[in-house]
Amino acid sequence: MILSKLVGMVPKKRLLEDRLRNVVMTMVAASSVALTLVAAPVSGASRSTVIHAVGAENEYANVISQIGGRYVEVQAVMSNPNTDPHTFEASTSVAQEIASAKLIVQNGVGYDAFMNQLESASPSSSRKVLSVQSLLGLSNNTKNPHLWYKPTTMPLVARAIEKDLSSLDPIHALYFEARLTSLLTSLKKLDADILSFRSSRAGVKVATTEPVADYLLQALGLDNETPFPFQADVMNGVDPSPEDISFQQHLFTSHLVKVFCYNAQVSSPVTLSLRDLAMTSHVPVVAVYETMPTPHFDYQTWMIAEINAIGEAIEHHTSTTSL
């Protein structure tokens, strides 16, 4: 994921892993980001009978809760849409939740590598760990780790979650299966919106700060004019080259793009200046997120809201600076 020109520089991810190793060994609380309760059991299921589950990112935790319903208690490790996920530091409470979890869903491809270390610190033969990277058959060199923006990802993840929940709690397998069917049906609305968008707007040129929503942009048929080296540099906390910055500025001042998709959770002097330049150049800005904005969305409505915002930017030159 780190480009060859970055060799010799320490990416955020490696720094994060070093800090996490200290957390695992010393169990000293280090985070202002607390686990968030995504779904708690309701009447008809006591805490002693529910499956305790953890989603490394709240979008995965949300899908667990949609399938597990009242028989699953879900915690999300990363859930704050107003903070940079790349600077997340785990705490003892996170380690304790992972130690007690019977099901864990994590992204992989280096995005949430701290999960592997915490799981190793509290091994369990009965725990099921679902890696989205492994499920999709992706290598560790996958350049874009934001797998939840790929429309084909969540149906596969949902089916795998239902299988694991049914294995952990066979008595309620039919319940999980019915909720999976409901979820997959709702995801068809997302697929339909993508097809409708693509049929009328394919080929529209856009720009981005990072490859956060790139998979969705590709599915929508949009052409991302931002060079990937620029996106990778911003993603890894490295200052882009002057040439890449100049090219990005040219996209706005020459009106070569219709939309600027801006990572609302990560900002720097470079990205802030580009956002301001886009707006003064009358290029509408659309906020995209790495963790699902809460409490107004589930995974499906979040993706649909992003699509609608991009459509409004193209058709009506409307900026959506937050969802």
Contacts in CASP RR format, 6 or more apart in sequence:
PFRMAT RR
TARGET T0000
AUTHOR 0000-0000-0000
METHOD contacts of the structure
MODEL  1
MILSKLVGMVPKKRLLEDRLRNVVMTMVAASSVALTLVAAPVSGASRSTV
IHAVGAENEYANVISQIGGRYVEVQAVMSNPNTDPHTFEASTSVAQEIAS
AKLIVQNGVGYDAFMNQLESASPSSSRKVLSVQSLLGLSNNTKNPHLWYK
PTTMPLVARAIEKDLSSLDPIHALYFEARLTSLLTSLKKLDADILSFRSS
RAGVKVATTEPVADYLLQALGLDNETPFPFQADVMNGVDPSPEDISFQQH
LFTSHLVKVFCYNAQVSSPVTLSLRDLAMTSHVPVVAVYETMPTPHFDYQ
TWMIAEINAIGEAIEHHTSTTSL
1 109 0 8 1.000
1 110 0 8 1.000
1 141 0 8 1.000
1 142 0 8 1.000
1 143 0 8 1.000
1 145 0 8 1.000
1 232 0 8 1.000
1 235 0 8 1.000
1 236 0 8 1.000
2 9 0 8 1.000
2 11 0 8 1.000
2 232 0 8 1.000
2 236 0 8 1.000
3 229 0 8 1.000
3 232 0 8 1.000
3 233 0 8 1.000
5 229 0 8 1.000
6 233 0 8 1.000
6 236 0 8 1.000
6 238 0 8 1.000
9 238 0 8 1.000
11 236 0 8 1.000
11 237 0 8 1.000
11 238 0 8 1.000
12 86 0 8 1.000
12 87 0 8 1.000
12 236 0 8 1.000
12 237 0 8 1.000
13 86 0 8 1.000
13 110 0 8 1.000
13 113 0 8 1.000
13 236 0 8 1.000
16 86 0 8 1.000
16 87 0 8 1.000
16 88 0 8 1.000
16 89 0 8 1.000
16 113 0 8 1.000
16 114 0 8 1.000
17 113 0 8 1.000
17 114 0 8 1.000
17 117 0 8 1.000
19 30 0 8 1.000
19 89 0 8 1.000
20 89 0 8 1.000
20 90 0 8 1.000
20 113 0 8 1.000
20 114 0 8 1.000
20 117 0 8 1.000
20 118 0 8 1.000
21 117 0 8 1.000
22 28 0 8 1.000
22 30 0 8 1.000
23 30 0 8 1.000
23 89 0 8 1.000
23 90 0 8 1.000
23 91 0 8 1.000
23 92 0 8 1.000
23 95 0 8 1.000
24 90 0 8 1.000
24 95 0 8 1.000
24 117 0 8 1.000
24 118 0 8 1.000
24 121 0 8 1.000
27 92 0 8 1.000
27 95 0 8 1.000
28 92 0 8 1.000
29 91 0 8 1.000
29 92 0 8 1.000
29 93 0 8 1.000
30 89 0 8 1.000
30 90 0 8 1.000
30 91 0 8 1.000
31 88 0 8 1.000
31 89 0 8 1.000
31 90 0 8 1.000
31 91 0 8 1.000
31 94 0 8 1.000
33 78 0 8 1.000
33 79 0 8 1.000
33 80 0 8 1.000
33 83 0 8 1.000
33 88 0 8 1.000
33 89 0 8 1.000
33 91 0 8 1.000
34 91 0 8 1.000
34 93 0 8 1.000
35 54 0 8 1.000
35 75 0 8 1.000
35 76 0 8 1.000
35 77 0 8 1.000
35 79 0 8 1.000
35 93 0 8 1.000
35 94 0 8 1.000
35 97 0 8 1.000
36 58 0 8 1.000
36 61 0 8 1.000
36 75 0 8 1.000
36 76 0 8 1.000
36 79 0 8 1.000
36 294 0 8 1.000
37 73 0 8 1.000
37 74 0 8 1.000
37 75 0 8 1.000
38 58 0 8 1.000
38 61 0 8 1.000
38 62 0 8 1.000
38 64 0 8 1.000
38 65 0 8 1.000
38 74 0 8 1.000
38 75 0 8 1.000
38 76 0 8 1.000
38 79 0 8 1.000
39 61 0 8 1.000
39 64 0 8 1.000
39 65 0 8 1.000
39 68 0 8 1.000
39 69 0 8 1.000
39 72 0 8 1.000
39 73 0 8 1.000
39 74 0 8 1.000
40 73 0 8 1.000
41 47 0 8 1.000
41 50 0 8 1.000
41 69 0 8 1.000
41 70 0 8 1.000
41 71 0 8 1.000
41 72 0 8 1.000
41 73 0 8 1.000
42 70 0 8 1.000
43 70 0 8 1.000
44 70 0 8 1.000
45 70 0 8 1.000
45 71 0 8 1.000
47 73 0 8 1.000
49 71 0 8 1.000
50 70 0 8 1.000
50 71 0 8 1.000
50 72 0 8 1.000
50 73 0 8 1.000
51 68 0 8 1.000
51 71 0 8 1.000
51 72 0 8 1.000
51 73 0 8 1.000
51 102 0 8 1.000
51 103 0 8 1.000
51 165 0 8 1.000
51 168 0 8 1.000
51 169 0 8 1.000
52 72 0 8 1.000
52 73 0 8 1.000
52 75 0 8 1.000
52 97 0 8 1.000
52 100 0 8 1.000
52 101 0 8 1.000
52 102 0 8 1.000
52 103 0 8 1.000
53 61 0 8 1.000
53 64 0 8 1.000
53 72 0 8 1.000
53 73 0 8 1.000
53 74 0 8 1.000
53 75 0 8 1.000
53 101 0 8 1.000
53 102 0 8 1.000
53 103 0 8 1.000
53 104 0 8 1.000
53 105 0 8 1.000
54 61 0 8 1.000
54 74 0 8 1.000
54 75 0 8 1.000
54 76 0 8 1.000
54 77 0 8 1.000
54 97 0 8 1.000
54 98 0 8 1.000
54 101 0 8 1.000
54 103 0 8 1.000
54 104 0 8 1.000
54 105 0 8 1.000
55 61 0 8 1.000
55 64 0 8 1.000
55 74 0 8 1.000
55 75 0 8 1.000
55 76 0 8 1.000
55 77 0 8 1.000
55 104 0 8 1.000
55 105 0 8 1.000
55 106 0 8 1.000
56 76 0 8 1.000
56 77 0 8 1.000
56 78 0 8 1.000
56 104 0 8 1.000
56 105 0 8 1.000
56 106 0 8 1.000
56 107 0 8 1.000
56 112 0 8 1.000
56 115 0 8 1.000
57 76 0 8 1.000
57 77 0 8 1.000
57 78 0 8 1.000
57 79 0 8 1.000
57 85 0 8 1.000
57 106 0 8 1.000
57 107 0 8 1.000
57 112 0 8 1.000
57 148 0 8 1.000
57 290 0 8 1.000
57 291 0 8 1.000
57 292 0 8 1.000
58 76 0 8 1.000
58 78 0 8 1.000
58 79 0 8 1.000
58 291 0 8 1.000
58 292 0 8 1.000
58 294 0 8 1.000
59 148 0 8 1.000
59 291 0 8 1.000
59 292 0 8 1.000
59 299 0 8 1.000
59 302 0 8 1.000
60 76 0 8 1.000
60 105 0 8 1.000
60 106 0 8 1.000
60 107 0 8 1.000
60 132 0 8 1.000
60 148 0 8 1.000
60 157 0 8 1.000
61 74 0 8 1.000
61 75 0 8 1.000
61 76 0 8 1.000
61 79 0 8 1.000
61 105 0 8 1.000
62 76 0 8 1.000
62 292 0 8 1.000
62 298 0 8 1.000
62 299 0 8 1.000
63 105 0 8 1.000
63 154 0 8 1.000
63 157 0 8 1.000
63 158 0 8 1.000
63 161 0 8 1.000
63 183 0 8 1.000
63 299 0 8 1.000
64 72 0 8 1.000
64 74 0 8 1.000
64 103 0 8 1.000
64 105 0 8 1.000
64 161 0 8 1.000
65 72 0 8 1.000
65 74 0 8 1.000
66 158 0 8 1.000
66 179 0 8 1.000
66 182 0 8 1.000
66 183 0 8 1.000
66 298 0 8 1.000
66 299 0 8 1.000
67 158 0 8 1.000
67 161 0 8 1.000
67 162 0 8 1.000
67 165 0 8 1.000
67 176 0 8 1.000
67 179 0 8 1.000
67 180 0 8 1.000
67 183 0 8 1.000
68 74 0 8 1.000
68 161 0 8 1.000
68 165 0 8 1.000
68 175 0 8 1.000
68 176 0 8 1.000
68 179 0 8 1.000
69 175 0 8 1.000
69 179 0 8 1.000
71 165 0 8 1.000
71 169 0 8 1.000
71 172 0 8 1.000
71 175 0 8 1.000
71 176 0 8 1.000
72 103 0 8 1.000
72 165 0 8 1.000
75 97 0 8 1.000
75 101 0 8 1.000
77 88 0 8 1.000
77 90 0 8 1.000
77 94 0 8 1.000
77 97 0 8 1.000
77 112 0 8 1.000
77 115 0 8 1.000
78 85 0 8 1.000
78 88 0 8 1.000
78 112 0 8 1.000
78 291 0 8 1.000
79 291 0 8 1.000
79 292 0 8 1.000
79 294 0 8 1.000
80 291 0 8 1.000
81 264 0 8 1.000
81 265 0 8 1.000
81 289 0 8 1.000
81 290 0 8 1.000
81 291 0 8 1.000
81 292 0 8 1.000
81 293 0 8 1.000
81 294 0 8 1.000
82 265 0 8 1.000
83 265 0 8 1.000
84 265 0 8 1.000
84 266 0 8 1.000
85 111 0 8 1.000
85 265 0 8 1.000
85 290 0 8 1.000
85 291 0 8 1.000
86 235 0 8 1.000
86 237 0 8 1.000
86 266 0 8 1.000
88 114 0 8 1.000
90 114 0 8 1.000
90 118 0 8 1.000
94 118 0 8 1.000
95 118 0 8 1.000
95 121 0 8 1.000
95 122 0 8 1.000
98 104 0 8 1.000
98 115 0 8 1.000
98 118 0 8 1.000
98 119 0 8 1.000
98 122 0 8 1.000
99 118 0 8 1.000
99 121 0 8 1.000
99 122 0 8 1.000
99 124 0 8 1.000
101 127 0 8 1.000
102 126 0 8 1.000
102 127 0 8 1.000
102 128 0 8 1.000
102 168 0 8 1.000
103 127 0 8 1.000
103 128 0 8 1.000
103 129 0 8 1.000
103 130 0 8 1.000
103 161 0 8 1.000
103 164 0 8 1.000
103 165 0 8 1.000
103 168 0 8 1.000
104 115 0 8 1.000
104 119 0 8 1.000
104 127 0 8 1.000
104 128 0 8 1.000
104 129 0 8 1.000
104 130 0 8 1.000
105 130 0 8 1.000
105 132 0 8 1.000
105 157 0 8 1.000
105 161 0 8 1.000
106 112 0 8 1.000
106 115 0 8 1.000
106 116 0 8 1.000
106 129 0 8 1.000
106 130 0 8 1.000
106 131 0 8 1.000
106 132 0 8 1.000
107 131 0 8 1.000
107 132 0 8 1.000
107 133 0 8 1.000
107 145 0 8 1.000
107 147 0 8 1.000
107 148 0 8 1.000
108 115 0 8 1.000
108 131 0 8 1.000
108 132 0 8 1.000
108 133 0 8 1.000
108 134 0 8 1.000
108 145 0 8 1.000
108 147 0 8 1.000
109 133 0 8 1.000
109 138 0 8 1.000
109 140 0 8 1.000
109 142 0 8 1.000
109 145 0 8 1.000
109 147 0 8 1.000
110 140 0 8 1.000
110 145 0 8 1.000
111 145 0 8 1.000
111 146 0 8 1.000
119 127 0 8 1.000
119 129 0 8 1.000
128 164 0 8 1.000
128 167 0 8 1.000
128 168 0 8 1.000
130 157 0 8 1.000
130 160 0 8 1.000
130 161 0 8 1.000
130 164 0 8 1.000
132 147 0 8 1.000
132 148 0 8 1.000
132 153 0 8 1.000
132 157 0 8 1.000
133 140 0 8 1.000
133 142 0 8 1.000
133 147 0 8 1.000
135 156 0 8 1.000
135 157 0 8 1.000
135 160 0 8 1.000
136 147 0 8 1.000
136 153 0 8 1.000
136 156 0 8 1.000
138 147 0 8 1.000
143 211 0 8 1.000
143 228 0 8 1.000
143 232 0 8 1.000
144 211 0 8 1.000
144 214 0 8 1.000
144 215 0 8 1.000
146 211 0 8 1.000
146 212 0 8 1.000
146 213 0 8 1.000
146 214 0 8 1.000
146 215 0 8 1.000
146 290 0 8 1.000
147 153 0 8 1.000
147 215 0 8 1.000
148 154 0 8 1.000
148 299 0 8 1.000
149 212 0 8 1.000
149 213 0 8 1.000
149 214 0 8 1.000
149 215 0 8 1.000
149 216 0 8 1.000
149 303 0 8 1.000
150 215 0 8 1.000
150 216 0 8 1.000
150 219 0 8 1.000
151 190 0 8 1.000
151 191 0 8 1.000
151 194 0 8 1.000
151 215 0 8 1.000
151 216 0 8 1.000
151 219 0 8 1.000
151 303 0 8 1.000
153 215 0 8 1.000
154 187 0 8 1.000
154 299 0 8 1.000
155 184 0 8 1.000
155 187 0 8 1.000
158 180 0 8 1.000
158 183 0 8 1.000
158 184 0 8 1.000
158 187 0 8 1.000
159 180 0 8 1.000
159 184 0 8 1.000
161 180 0 8 1.000
162 176 0 8 1.000
162 177 0 8 1.000
162 179 0 8 1.000
162 180 0 8 1.000
165 172 0 8 1.000
165 173 0 8 1.000
165 176 0 8 1.000
166 172 0 8 1.000
166 173 0 8 1.000
166 176 0 8 1.000
166 177 0 8 1.000
169 176 0 8 1.000
183 300 0 8 1.000
186 300 0 8 1.000
187 300 0 8 1.000
189 300 0 8 1.000
189 304 0 8 1.000
190 300 0 8 1.000
190 303 0 8 1.000
190 304 0 8 1.000
190 307 0 8 1.000
193 304 0 8 1.000
193 307 0 8 1.000
193 308 0 8 1.000
194 219 0 8 1.000
194 220 0 8 1.000
194 307 0 8 1.000
197 220 0 8 1.000
197 221 0 8 1.000
197 307 0 8 1.000
197 310 0 8 1.000
197 311 0 8 1.000
198 219 0 8 1.000
198 220 0 8 1.000
198 221 0 8 1.000
201 220 0 8 1.000
201 221 0 8 1.000
201 222 0 8 1.000
201 311 0 8 1.000
201 314 0 8 1.000
202 220 0 8 1.000
202 221 0 8 1.000
202 222 0 8 1.000
203 221 0 8 1.000
203 222 0 8 1.000
203 223 0 8 1.000
204 221 0 8 1.000
204 222 0 8 1.000
204 223 0 8 1.000
204 258 0 8 1.000
204 259 0 8 1.000
204 314 0 8 1.000
205 222 0 8 1.000
205 223 0 8 1.000
205 224 0 8 1.000
205 225 0 8 1.000
205 256 0 8 1.000
205 257 0 8 1.000
205 258 0 8 1.000
206 217 0 8 1.000
206 222 0 8 1.000
206 223 0 8 1.000
206 224 0 8 1.000
206 225 0 8 1.000
206 257 0 8 1.000
206 258 0 8 1.000
206 259 0 8 1.000
206 260 0 8 1.000
206 261 0 8 1.000
206 310 0 8 1.000
207 224 0 8 1.000
207 225 0 8 1.000
207 226 0 8 1.000
207 248 0 8 1.000
207 251 0 8 1.000
207 252 0 8 1.000
207 257 0 8 1.000
207 259 0 8 1.000
207 260 0 8 1.000
207 261 0 8 1.000
207 278 0 8 1.000
207 283 0 8 1.000
208 214 0 8 1.000
208 217 0 8 1.000
208 224 0 8 1.000
208 226 0 8 1.000
208 231 0 8 1.000
208 260 0 8 1.000
208 261 0 8 1.000
208 262 0 8 1.000
208 263 0 8 1.000
208 288 0 8 1.000
209 226 0 8 1.000
209 231 0 8 1.000
209 234 0 8 1.000
209 261 0 8 1.000
209 262 0 8 1.000
209 263 0 8 1.000
209 266 0 8 1.000
209 271 0 8 1.000
209 274 0 8 1.000
209 275 0 8 1.000
210 231 0 8 1.000
210 234 0 8 1.000
210 235 0 8 1.000
210 263 0 8 1.000
210 266 0 8 1.000
211 228 0 8 1.000
211 231 0 8 1.000
211 232 0 8 1.000
211 235 0 8 1.000
212 261 0 8 1.000
212 263 0 8 1.000
212 288 0 8 1.000
212 289 0 8 1.000
212 290 0 8 1.000
213 261 0 8 1.000
213 288 0 8 1.000
213 306 0 8 1.000
214 224 0 8 1.000
214 231 0 8 1.000
216 303 0 8 1.000
216 306 0 8 1.000
216 307 0 8 1.000
217 224 0 8 1.000
217 261 0 8 1.000
217 310 0 8 1.000
218 224 0 8 1.000
220 307 0 8 1.000
220 310 0 8 1.000
222 259 0 8 1.000
222 310 0 8 1.000
225 251 0 8 1.000
225 256 0 8 1.000
225 257 0 8 1.000
226 248 0 8 1.000
226 251 0 8 1.000
227 244 0 8 1.000
227 247 0 8 1.000
229 240 0 8 1.000
229 241 0 8 1.000
229 244 0 8 1.000
230 240 0 8 1.000
230 241 0 8 1.000
230 244 0 8 1.000
230 245 0 8 1.000
230 247 0 8 1.000
230 248 0 8 1.000
233 239 0 8 1.000
233 240 0 8 1.000
233 241 0 8 1.000
233 244 0 8 1.000
234 240 0 8 1.000
234 263 0 8 1.000
234 266 0 8 1.000
234 268 0 8 1.000
234 270 0 8 1.000
234 271 0 8 1.000
237 268 0 8 1.000
239 270 0 8 1.000
240 248 0 8 1.000
240 270 0 8 1.000
245 270 0 8 1.000
245 274 0 8 1.000
248 274 0 8 1.000
249 274 0 8 1.000
249 277 0 8 1.000
250 256 0 8 1.000
251 257 0 8 1.000
251 283 0 8 1.000
252 260 0 8 1.000
252 274 0 8 1.000
252 277 0 8 1.000
252 278 0 8 1.000
252 281 0 8 1.000
252 283 0 8 1.000
253 277 0 8 1.000
253 281 0 8 1.000
255 281 0 8 1.000
255 282 0 8 1.000
255 283 0 8 1.000
257 283 0 8 1.000
258 283 0 8 1.000
258 284 0 8 1.000
258 313 0 8 1.000
258 314 0 8 1.000
259 283 0 8 1.000
259 284 0 8 1.000
259 285 0 8 1.000
259 286 0 8 1.000
259 310 0 8 1.000
259 313 0 8 1.000
259 314 0 8 1.000
260 274 0 8 1.000
260 275 0 8 1.000
260 278 0 8 1.000
260 283 0 8 1.000
260 284 0 8 1.000
260 285 0 8 1.000
260 286 0 8 1.000
261 285 0 8 1.000
261 286 0 8 1.000
261 288 0 8 1.000
261 310 0 8 1.000
262 271 0 8 1.000
262 275 0 8 1.000
262 278 0 8 1.000
262 285 0 8 1.000
262 286 0 8 1.000
262 287 0 8 1.000
262 288 0 8 1.000
262 321 0 8 1.000
263 271 0 8 1.000
263 287 0 8 1.000
263 288 0 8 1.000
263 289 0 8 1.000
263 290 0 8 1.000
264 287 0 8 1.000
264 288 0 8 1.000
264 289 0 8 1.000
264 321 0 8 1.000
264 322 0 8 1.000
265 289 0 8 1.000
265 290 0 8 1.000
265 291 0 8 1.000
266 290 0 8 1.000
275 285 0 8 1.000
278 284 0 8 1.000
278 285 0 8 1.000
279 285 0 8 1.000
279 319 0 8 1.000
282 317 0 8 1.000
284 312 0 8 1.000
284 313 0 8 1.000
284 317 0 8 1.000
284 318 0 8 1.000
284 319 0 8 1.000
284 320 0 8 1.000
285 313 0 8 1.000
285 319 0 8 1.000
285 320 0 8 1.000
285 321 0 8 1.000
286 306 0 8 1.000
286 309 0 8 1.000
286 310 0 8 1.000
286 313 0 8 1.000
286 319 0 8 1.000
286 320 0 8 1.000
287 309 0 8 1.000
287 320 0 8 1.000
287 321 0 8 1.000
287 322 0 8 1.000
287 323 0 8 1.000
288 306 0 8 1.000
289 302 0 8 1.000
289 323 0 8 1.000
292 298 0 8 1.000
292 299 0 8 1.000
292 302 0 8 1.000
293 302 0 8 1.000
293 322 0 8 1.000
293 323 0 8 1.000
296 323 0 8 1.000
297 305 0 8 1.000
297 323 0 8 1.000
302 323 0 8 1.000
305 323 0 8 1.000
306 323 0 8 1.000
309 318 0 8 1.000
309 320 0 8 1.000
309 323 0 8 1.000
312 318 0 8 1.000
312 320 0 8 1.000
313 319 0 8 1.000
313 320 0 8 1.000
END
